[in-house]
Amino acid sequence: MACLLAVSSMSSSMFSFIKHRSSWILCLFLVIHVSTSSAKLDSLREVTDSSWEEILSGEWMIEFYAPWCPACQQLQTVWKDFADWGDDMGVNIAKVDVTEQPGLSGRFIITSLPTIYQCKDGCFRKYQALALKKNFLSFVDEQKWKSIEPISSWFRPSSFLMNSMSALFKLSMFIRRCHNYMTDHLGIPVWGSYVIFGLATLFSGLALGLLLVFIADFAFPSRRFSSSDYYQKKQTLEQARLIQRQEDEHEADGEEEEDEDEEDEEQDEVWRRRRRGSPEGLPDEALRKRVVGTREQQDDEEDDDS
């Protein structure tokens, strides 16, 4: 009986030990699984407007997507599986939500979704192959990105032009949010929101124009009007122009008088010739009679000859 009690106590203690050990093993397995899962989640990084400069160093594969895009939704599973291989290949796998990061959408000129870029030390190339996991792996592992022409320096995300585009996209998103707030929360009609934005644009343009004029006038004042003898020179110049105009008019009047004198002299000469009885100065009636008599004399001579 004592032996049976000893055996039963030993078996119960062994069972409790095994049970206790199994619980520890299960807990350890759960901890490892959770840590592995969190590591996998962290392997897919999120790029924002404030942290995008991190991609200028190292090698990156970046996906631009939108939650409402069906093609982007189909790609998410493949992209997450590809991100699990990022640490093994030494590549950072990231994604950008263009609805939450409009500045990056303008900075990279995203015109279609999904769009994937490869970046190597600040040099960007656009991925254009099929969106498959094996294609992503071979694109990075076999360095197929070297055969793709990189983006021009004018259109790189860090250029001045792309910084301006980013600011413009941020402004457009801000205006859109203001419009939605006024129409949804304040109850302003859509046309009223358009009128408000139109007036705001008009007055801001006028204010900016006046500010630029003041700055230009202050930085580059006009030397012509700042001179002390400017108005005196202007008055002297106007007087000289007036005198020149009067002289021109006087010369024109003198030429007209000379022409009239010449015409009068010609008429006087004609009348003198007429008075002297010269053929050139005969009256019209006498000249006509002489011409008629000459013709009759010629006709008589022709009749005699015949």
C-alpha positions as CSV (number, residue, x, y, z in Angstrom):
1,M,0.0,0.0,0.0
2,A,2.8,2.3,0.8
3,C,4.4,1.5,-2.5
4,L,1.3,2.4,-4.3
5,L,1.0,5.7,-2.5
6,A,4.7,6.5,-3.3
7,V,4.1,5.6,-7.0
8,S,1.0,7.8,-7.2
9,S,2.7,10.7,-5.6
10,M,5.6,10.4,-7.9
11,S,3.4,10.3,-11.0
12,S,1.4,13.3,-9.8
13,S,4.5,15.3,-9.2
14,M,5.9,14.3,-12.6
15,F,2.6,15.2,-14.3
16,S,2.6,18.6,-12.6
17,F,6.2,19.2,-13.6
18,I,5.5,18.2,-17.2
19,K,2.4,20.4,-17.2
20,H,4.4,23.3,-15.7
21,R,7.2,22.9,-18.2
22,S,4.7,22.7,-21.1
23,S,3.2,26.0,-20.0
24,W,6.6,27.6,-20.0
25,I,7.4,26.2,-23.4
26,L,4.1,27.5,-24.7
27,C,4.7,30.9,-23.3
28,L,8.2,31.0,-24.8
29,F,6.7,30.0,-28.2
30,L,4.1,32.8,-28.0
31,V,6.8,35.4,-27.1
32,I,8.9,34.3,-30.0
33,H,5.9,34.3,-32.4
34,V,4.8,37.8,-31.2
35,S,8.4,39.2,-31.6
36,T,8.7,37.6,-35.0
37,S,5.3,39.1,-36.1
38,S,6.2,42.5,-34.8
39,A,9.5,42.3,-36.7
40,K,7.7,41.4,-39.8
41,L,5.3,44.3,-39.4
42,D,8.2,46.7,-38.8
43,S,9.9,45.5,-42.0
44,L,7.3,47.5,-44.0
45,R,8.0,51.1,-43.3
46,E,5.7,54.1,-43.7
47,V,7.2,57.2,-45.4
48,T,5.7,60.6,-44.6
49,D,6.3,64.2,-45.6
50,S,8.4,64.8,-42.5
51,S,10.5,61.7,-42.9
52,W,10.9,61.3,-46.7
53,E,14.5,62.5,-46.7
54,E,15.5,59.1,-45.1
55,I,15.1,57.5,-48.5
56,L,18.0,59.6,-50.0
57,S,20.5,57.2,-48.3
58,G,20.7,53.5,-48.9
59,E,18.5,51.4,-51.2
60,W,14.7,51.6,-51.1
61,M,11.7,50.2,-52.8
62,I,8.7,52.5,-52.3
63,E,5.1,51.8,-53.2
64,F,2.6,54.7,-53.7
65,Y,-0.9,53.6,-53.1
66,A,-4.4,54.8,-52.1
67,P,-6.8,52.8,-49.8
68,W,-9.7,53.2,-52.3
69,C,-7.6,51.8,-55.3
70,P,-8.6,48.2,-56.2
71,A,-5.2,47.5,-57.8
72,C,-3.5,48.8,-54.7
73,Q,-5.6,46.5,-52.5
74,Q,-4.6,43.5,-54.6
75,L,-0.9,44.4,-54.3
76,Q,-0.8,44.8,-50.5
77,T,-0.4,41.1,-49.7
78,V,2.4,40.7,-52.3
79,W,4.1,43.8,-51.1
80,K,4.0,42.7,-47.4
81,D,5.5,39.3,-48.4
82,F,8.2,41.1,-50.4
83,A,8.9,43.3,-47.3
84,D,9.8,40.2,-45.3
85,W,12.8,39.7,-47.6
86,G,14.0,43.3,-47.2
87,D,16.4,42.6,-44.3
88,D,17.9,39.6,-46.0
89,M,18.6,41.6,-49.2
90,G,19.6,44.8,-47.4
91,V,16.8,46.8,-48.9
92,N,14.3,49.1,-47.2
93,I,10.7,48.3,-48.2
94,A,8.3,51.2,-47.7
95,K,4.9,52.5,-48.7
96,V,3.2,55.9,-49.1
97,D,-0.5,56.7,-48.7
98,V,-1.0,59.5,-51.2
99,T,-4.3,60.5,-49.6
100,E,-2.5,61.2,-46.4
101,Q,0.7,62.5,-47.9
102,P,-0.2,64.8,-50.8
103,G,3.2,66.5,-50.7
104,L,4.9,63.3,-51.6
105,S,2.4,62.7,-54.4
106,G,3.4,66.0,-55.9
107,R,7.0,65.6,-55.2
108,F,7.1,62.2,-57.2
109,I,4.5,63.3,-59.7
110,I,2.2,60.3,-59.1
111,T,-0.2,60.1,-62.0
112,S,-1.3,56.4,-61.7
113,L,-1.8,53.9,-58.8
114,P,0.0,51.9,-57.7
115,T,3.4,53.4,-58.6
116,I,6.7,51.9,-57.4
117,Y,10.0,53.6,-57.3
118,Q,13.5,52.2,-56.6
119,C,16.0,54.5,-54.9
120,K,19.7,54.0,-54.6
121,D,21.6,56.7,-52.7
122,G,19.3,59.5,-53.9
123,C,19.0,58.2,-57.5
124,F,15.4,57.3,-58.4
125,R,14.2,54.9,-61.0
126,K,10.6,53.9,-61.8
127,Y,9.7,50.2,-61.6
128,Q,7.6,49.2,-64.7
129,A,7.5,45.4,-64.6
130,L,4.7,43.2,-63.4
131,A,3.8,43.5,-59.7
132,L,4.8,40.0,-58.7
133,K,6.9,39.0,-55.7
134,K,9.4,37.0,-57.8
135,N,9.8,40.1,-60.1
136,F,10.5,42.3,-57.1
137,L,13.1,39.9,-55.7
138,S,14.9,39.5,-59.1
139,F,14.7,43.2,-59.7
140,V,16.6,43.9,-56.5
141,D,18.8,40.8,-56.2
142,E,20.0,40.7,-59.8
143,Q,20.2,44.5,-59.9
144,K,17.9,44.9,-62.9
145,W,17.4,48.5,-61.9
146,K,20.7,49.4,-63.5
147,S,19.2,49.0,-67.0
148,I,16.6,51.7,-66.2
149,E,17.3,55.3,-67.0
150,P,17.3,57.3,-63.7
151,I,15.1,60.4,-63.3
152,S,16.6,63.6,-64.5
153,S,18.1,66.0,-61.9
154,W,15.4,68.5,-62.7
155,F,12.6,66.1,-61.6
156,R,14.3,64.5,-58.6
157,P,12.3,64.8,-55.4
158,S,14.9,67.0,-53.8
159,S,15.1,69.5,-56.6
160,F,13.6,73.0,-56.4
161,L,11.0,72.2,-59.0
162,M,9.7,69.2,-57.1
163,N,9.7,71.2,-53.8
164,S,7.4,73.7,-55.5
165,M,5.2,70.9,-56.7
166,S,5.0,69.5,-53.2
167,A,4.0,72.8,-51.8
168,L,1.3,73.2,-54.5
169,F,-0.2,69.8,-53.8
170,K,-0.2,70.5,-50.0
171,L,-2.0,73.8,-50.7
172,S,-4.6,72.1,-52.9
173,M,-5.3,69.5,-50.2
174,F,-5.6,72.3,-47.6
175,I,-8.1,74.1,-49.8
176,R,-10.0,70.9,-50.3
177,R,-10.2,70.2,-46.6
178,C,-11.4,73.8,-45.9
179,H,-14.1,73.3,-48.6
180,N,-15.3,70.1,-47.1
181,Y,-15.3,71.6,-43.6
182,M,-17.4,74.6,-44.8
183,T,-19.9,72.5,-46.7
184,D,-20.2,69.6,-44.2
185,H,-19.9,71.2,-40.8
186,L,-20.8,74.8,-41.3
187,G,-23.7,74.1,-43.8
188,I,-22.4,76.6,-46.4
189,P,-23.6,75.7,-50.0
190,V,-21.1,74.7,-52.6
191,W,-21.5,77.9,-54.6
192,G,-21.0,79.9,-51.4
193,S,-17.7,78.1,-50.8
194,Y,-16.6,78.9,-54.3
195,V,-17.4,82.6,-53.9
196,I,-15.4,82.7,-50.6
197,F,-12.4,81.1,-52.3
198,G,-12.7,83.4,-55.3
199,L,-12.8,86.5,-53.2
200,A,-9.9,85.2,-51.0
201,T,-7.8,84.6,-54.1
202,L,-8.6,88.1,-55.5
203,F,-7.7,90.0,-52.3
204,S,-4.6,87.9,-51.7
205,G,-3.4,88.6,-55.2
206,L,-4.0,92.3,-54.8
207,A,-2.2,92.3,-51.5
208,L,0.7,90.3,-52.9
209,G,1.0,92.6,-55.9
210,L,1.1,95.7,-53.7
211,L,3.7,94.1,-51.5
212,L,5.9,93.3,-54.4
213,V,5.6,96.9,-55.8
214,F,6.6,98.3,-52.4
215,I,9.5,96.0,-52.1
216,A,10.7,96.7,-55.6
217,D,10.4,100.5,-55.1
218,F,12.2,100.3,-51.8
219,A,15.0,98.1,-53.1
220,F,15.4,99.8,-56.5
221,P,14.3,103.4,-56.3
222,S,13.9,105.4,-59.5
223,R,16.9,107.7,-60.1
224,R,15.1,109.8,-62.5
225,F,12.5,111.1,-60.1
226,S,14.9,111.2,-57.2
227,S,17.2,113.8,-58.9
228,S,16.8,117.4,-57.7
229,D,17.0,119.0,-61.1
230,Y,14.7,116.5,-62.9
231,Y,11.8,118.9,-63.2
232,Q,14.0,121.7,-64.3
233,K,15.5,119.6,-67.1
234,K,12.0,118.5,-68.1
235,Q,10.8,122.1,-68.4
236,T,13.9,123.1,-70.4
237,L,13.3,120.2,-72.8
238,E,9.7,121.1,-73.3
239,Q,10.6,124.7,-74.0
240,A,13.2,123.6,-76.6
241,R,10.6,121.4,-78.3
242,L,8.2,124.3,-78.4
243,I,10.8,126.6,-80.0
244,Q,11.7,124.0,-82.5
245,R,8.0,123.6,-83.4
246,Q,7.5,127.3,-83.9
247,E,10.6,127.5,-86.1
248,D,9.3,124.6,-88.3
249,E,5.9,126.3,-88.6
250,H,7.6,129.6,-89.6
251,E,9.7,127.8,-92.2
252,A,6.6,126.2,-93.6
253,D,4.8,129.6,-93.9
254,G,7.8,131.1,-95.6
255,E,7.9,128.3,-98.2
256,E,4.1,128.8,-98.9
257,E,4.7,132.6,-99.4
258,E,7.6,131.9,-101.8
259,D,5.3,129.6,-103.8
260,E,2.6,132.2,-104.0
261,D,5.1,134.8,-105.1
262,E,6.4,132.6,-107.9
263,E,2.8,132.0,-109.1
264,D,2.1,135.7,-109.1
265,E,5.2,136.4,-111.1
266,E,4.3,133.7,-113.7
267,Q,0.8,135.3,-114.1
268,D,2.3,138.7,-114.5
269,E,4.7,137.4,-117.2
270,V,1.8,135.9,-119.1
271,W,-0.2,139.2,-119.1
272,R,2.9,141.1,-120.2
273,R,3.3,138.8,-123.2
274,R,-0.4,139.3,-124.1
275,R,0.0,143.0,-124.0
276,R,3.0,143.0,-126.3
277,G,1.0,141.0,-128.9
278,S,3.2,138.0,-129.0
279,P,1.7,134.8,-130.3
280,E,2.1,133.2,-126.9
281,G,0.3,136.1,-125.3
282,L,-2.7,136.5,-127.7
283,P,-6.2,136.2,-126.4
284,D,-8.0,133.0,-127.0
285,E,-10.4,134.3,-129.6
286,A,-7.6,135.8,-131.8
287,L,-5.6,132.6,-131.5
288,R,-8.6,130.6,-132.6
289,K,-9.2,132.8,-135.7
290,R,-5.6,132.5,-136.7
291,V,-5.7,128.7,-136.5
292,V,-8.9,128.6,-138.5
293,G,-7.4,130.8,-141.2
294,T,-4.3,128.7,-141.5
295,R,-6.3,125.6,-142.0
296,E,-8.5,127.2,-144.8
297,Q,-5.3,128.3,-146.6
298,Q,-3.9,124.8,-146.5
299,D,-7.2,123.4,-147.9
300,D,-7.1,125.9,-150.8
301,E,-3.5,125.0,-151.7
302,E,-4.4,121.3,-151.8
303,D,-7.3,122.0,-154.2
304,D,-5.0,123.9,-156.5
305,D,-2.6,121.1,-156.6
306,S,-5.3,118.6,-157.5
